[in-house]
Amino acid sequence: MFGSAGYTYTYVIHKHCLVNVVSGRVNHHPEAVLIRSLEPFVGLDLMYERRGTMKKVTKAVREE
């Protein structure tokens, strides 16, 4: 939270990968945005190929 804006921190808590994106200015109060999840829109076929069709890539309905 102390880097320049746009810097990202990734970490794992309880088997979940989390991402913080720094949003404040350097040498001011530490500020960041916590990103807890993302929904993929591009590359779903490759994700299913790598993970297997039995694992869900997203909760959204997959359109062919």
Backbone as CSV, one residue per row, in Angstrom:
resi,resn,N_x,N_y,N_z,CA_x,CA_y,CA_z,C_x,C_y,C_z
1,MET,0.815,-1.197,0.000,0.000,0.000,0.000,0.859,1.263,0.000
2,PHE,2.155,1.063,-0.016,3.049,2.214,0.082,3.783,2.504,-1.217
3,GLY,3.470,1.759,-2.283,4.103,2.009,-3.574,3.347,3.083,-4.339
4,SER,3.723,3.271,-5.581,3.031,4.256,-6.411,1.707,3.684,-6.913
5,ALA,0.796,4.561,-7.298,-0.535,4.136,-7.753,-0.408,3.168,-8.922
6,GLY,-1.214,2.106,-8.877,-1.183,1.094,-9.910,-0.371,-0.131,-9.529
7,TYR,0.470,-0.015,-8.522,1.259,-1.155,-8.049,0.321,-2.195,-7.451
8,THR,0.573,-3.480,-7.724,-0.325,-4.517,-7.225,0.393,-5.437,-6.247
9,TYR,-0.352,-5.869,-5.255,0.098,-6.869,-4.297,-0.824,-8.067,-4.436
10,THR,-0.275,-9.256,-4.510,-1.099,-10.463,-4.535,-0.731,-11.314,-3.325
11,TYR,-1.723,-11.974,-2.758,-1.489,-12.828,-1.609,-2.616,-13.839,-1.485
12,VAL,-2.374,-14.878,-0.692,-3.355,-15.945,-0.506,-3.793,-15.961,0.958
13,ILE,-5.115,-15.982,1.162,-5.697,-16.123,2.488,-6.760,-17.207,2.406
14,HIS,-6.612,-18.233,3.216,-7.584,-19.328,3.255,-7.867,-19.899,1.858
15,LYS,-6.824,-20.138,1.089,-6.895,-20.730,-0.251,-7.525,-19.818,-1.302
16,HIS,-7.696,-18.541,-1.007,-8.229,-17.583,-1.977,-7.122,-16.606,-2.360
17,CYS,-6.951,-16.393,-3.652,-5.963,-15.432,-4.135,-6.604,-14.052,-4.163
18,LEU,-5.989,-13.094,-3.493,-6.508,-11.730,-3.429,-5.512,-10.777,-4.069
19,VAL,-6.020,-9.651,-4.555,-5.192,-8.648,-5.204,-5.535,-7.282,-4.628
20,ASN,-4.518,-6.531,-4.233,-4.684,-5.134,-3.850,-4.019,-4.275,-4.917
21,VAL,-4.689,-3.223,-5.332,-4.118,-2.269,-6.276,-3.974,-0.942,-5.541
22,VAL,-2.742,-0.442,-5.469,-2.480,0.818,-4.772,-3.168,1.954,-5.524
23,SER,-3.857,2.814,-4.766,-4.604,3.904,-5.398,-4.182,5.280,-4.904
24,GLY,-3.353,5.352,-3.885,-2.952,6.647,-3.327,-1.617,7.120,-3.871
25,ARG,-1.230,8.291,-3.425,0.052,8.865,-3.834,1.164,8.392,-2.895
26,VAL,2.393,8.372,-3.392,3.546,7.975,-2.589,3.738,8.983,-1.462
27,ASN,4.138,8.485,-0.290,4.420,9.295,0.898,3.183,9.964,1.483
28,HIS,2.010,9.475,1.173,0.782,9.942,1.804,0.184,8.765,2.566
29,HIS,-1.061,8.853,2.925,-1.704,7.745,3.617,-1.795,6.541,2.682
30,PRO,-1.501,5.340,3.195,-1.594,4.150,2.334,-3.035,3.910,1.899
31,GLU,-3.251,3.796,0.608,-4.585,3.553,0.056,-4.489,2.461,-0.997
32,ALA,-5.500,1.574,-1.008,-5.536,0.519,-2.018,-6.964,0.037,-2.190
33,VAL,-7.198,-0.619,-3.315,-8.487,-1.230,-3.622,-8.288,-2.737,-3.567
34,LEU,-9.128,-3.421,-2.795,-9.064,-4.876,-2.704,-9.948,-5.485,-3.784
35,ILE,-9.364,-6.337,-4.613,-10.122,-7.048,-5.643,-10.252,-8.483,-5.175
36,ARG,-11.474,-8.898,-4.888,-11.708,-10.234,-4.346,-12.069,-11.250,-5.416
37,SER,-12.571,-10.803,-6.542,-12.895,-11.749,-7.608,-12.980,-11.019,-8.938
38,LEU,-12.845,-11.785,-9.995,-12.960,-11.274,-11.364,-13.791,-12.271,-12.163
39,GLU,-14.442,-11.795,-13.181,-15.176,-12.679,-14.072,-14.529,-12.617,-15.445
40,PRO,-14.000,-13.733,-15.918,-13.336,-13.719,-17.223,-14.339,-13.602,-18.365
41,PHE,-13.972,-12.857,-19.375,-14.790,-12.711,-20.583,-14.045,-13.213,-21.815
42,VAL,-12.734,-13.236,-21.753,-11.906,-13.639,-22.884,-11.051,-14.824,-22.452
43,GLY,-10.875,-15.785,-23.322,-9.997,-16.906,-23.046,-10.628,-18.045,-22.276
44,LEU,-11.966,-18.114,-22.261,-12.638,-19.180,-21.521,-12.263,-20.567,-22.037
45,ASP,-12.160,-20.724,-23.339,-11.802,-22.030,-23.903,-10.432,-22.488,-23.398
46,LEU,-9.471,-21.581,-23.350,-8.139,-21.915,-22.856,-8.185,-22.250,-21.362
47,MET,-9.006,-21.532,-20.606,-9.137,-21.821,-19.175,-9.711,-23.208,-18.945
48,TYR,-10.744,-23.568,-19.701,-11.317,-24.905,-19.580,-10.326,-25.978,-20.034
49,GLU,-9.540,-25.675,-21.060,-8.543,-26.626,-21.537,-7.504,-26.893,-20.447
50,ARG,-7.076,-25.851,-19.762,-6.045,-25.993,-18.729,-6.591,-26.577,-17.432
51,ARG,-7.825,-26.238,-17.062,-8.392,-26.682,-15.789,-9.223,-27.945,-15.904
52,GLY,-9.667,-28.267,-17.112,-10.556,-29.410,-17.294,-12.000,-28.927,-17.278
53,THR,-12.859,-29.668,-17.926,-14.248,-29.224,-18.052,-15.043,-29.436,-16.769
54,MET,-14.534,-30.244,-15.827,-15.266,-30.506,-14.596,-15.158,-29.350,-13.599
55,LYS,-14.137,-28.527,-13.723,-13.973,-27.395,-12.809,-14.609,-26.161,-13.418
56,LYS,-15.357,-25.424,-12.625,-15.979,-24.196,-13.112,-14.932,-23.098,-13.211
57,VAL,-14.972,-22.367,-14.299,-14.097,-21.225,-14.463,-14.781,-19.984,-13.915
58,THR,-16.076,-19.881,-14.076,-16.828,-18.738,-13.607,-18.242,-19.179,-13.245
59,LYS,-18.919,-18.407,-12.420,-20.286,-18.723,-12.044,-21.269,-18.305,-13.124
60,ALA,-20.829,-17.468,-14.043,-21.705,-16.994,-15.111,-22.020,-18.135,-16.078
61,VAL,-23.108,-18.007,-16.776,-23.478,-19.012,-17.772,-22.528,-18.888,-18.954
62,ARG,-21.953,-19.992,-19.350,-20.996,-19.996,-20.461,-21.761,-20.163,-21.753
63,GLU,-21.616,-19.193,-22.647,-22.276,-19.249,-23.944,-21.296,-19.774,-24.974
64,GLU,-21.725,-20.687,-25.791,-20.874,-21.257,-26.856,-20.978,-20.414,-28.094
